[in-house]
Amino acid sequence: MQKKTGFLLIADISGYTPFIKNHSMRKKPLIGKKIADFWDSHADKLINTLLEEIIENFEPVMKFNKLEGDAALFFLEELNGENQIQGIYDKMLTTREKFNLKVNSLQFVQSCPCDPCQQSKNLKLKMFLHKGFFHQTEIRNNQELSGEALIFIHRMLKNKIKSSEYFLFSEAVLKNLDKHLEFSLVTQKVDDFGKQKFGFIDFEDKAHFVSDNTFAQKLLDTYKMLSFFTNKKNQHSEA
């Protein structure tokens, strides 16, 4: 077990919980389970596609650790003399931008009437960044992280912020951020850690979803939607 100092980041897709609200559907006899299974398959495909986009964008800067439901956990060991925090922040900005572009490029799935496809345009990205000590242990070729910093960043997700798209930085991170960066200072009560100060950047309503409702576009979207959900490799044309 190695004790390290570094950065932990969680990229969390907001809107995921209501996006797969199928538990009540399964209680309905006969058709309920089939509909729920159908919805689940579409929800899984969409979320996995978006998580792949997040991981692909972050991996050049931070190491991907694991998926946690609708979220991805990354870490980076601190190196003295390097301005790592600026590189992480820049990657957060570009990942958010590419995530929203990917959501917009998947608008063709709305030609499917199922609830996950209809709600997919509402998916947004929240990112949480913390700096601290954590332990790294290799178990069966998997890098497992543990320690107080890991507990803290997971508690950061359980806040009372009323936004579906934002960045949240712990106080330990704020000390290393560019002083000219514009963010709001907020105080949140964190379980087992008491009141904590955070840097908060809100992006709510700053992403735009563009759609084309012409008949020809609807036909094309239907074809792309069917190809998307039947192609196991998730390779599809977005032109």
Secondary structure as GFF3:
##gff-version 3
##sequence-region A 1 239
A	DSSP	beta_strand	2	14	.	.	.	ID=ss1
A	DSSP	alpha_helix	16	19	.	.	.	ID=ss2
A	DSSP	three_ten_helix	25	27	.	.	.	ID=ss3
A	DSSP	alpha_helix	31	58	.	.	.	ID=ss4
A	DSSP	beta_strand	63	68	.	.	.	ID=ss5
A	DSSP	beta_strand	71	77	.	.	.	ID=ss6
A	DSSP	alpha_helix	84	105	.	.	.	ID=ss7
A	DSSP	three_ten_helix	107	111	.	.	.	ID=ss8
A	DSSP	alpha_helix	115	119	.	.	.	ID=ss9
A	DSSP	three_ten_helix	120	122	.	.	.	ID=ss10
A	DSSP	beta_strand	124	139	.	.	.	ID=ss11
A	DSSP	beta_strand	142	146	.	.	.	ID=ss12
A	DSSP	alpha_helix	148	156	.	.	.	ID=ss13
A	DSSP	beta_strand	166	170	.	.	.	ID=ss14
A	DSSP	alpha_helix	171	174	.	.	.	ID=ss15
A	DSSP	beta_strand	184	190	.	.	.	ID=ss16
A	DSSP	beta_strand	194	202	.	.	.	ID=ss17
A	DSSP	alpha_helix	215	230	.	.	.	ID=ss18
###
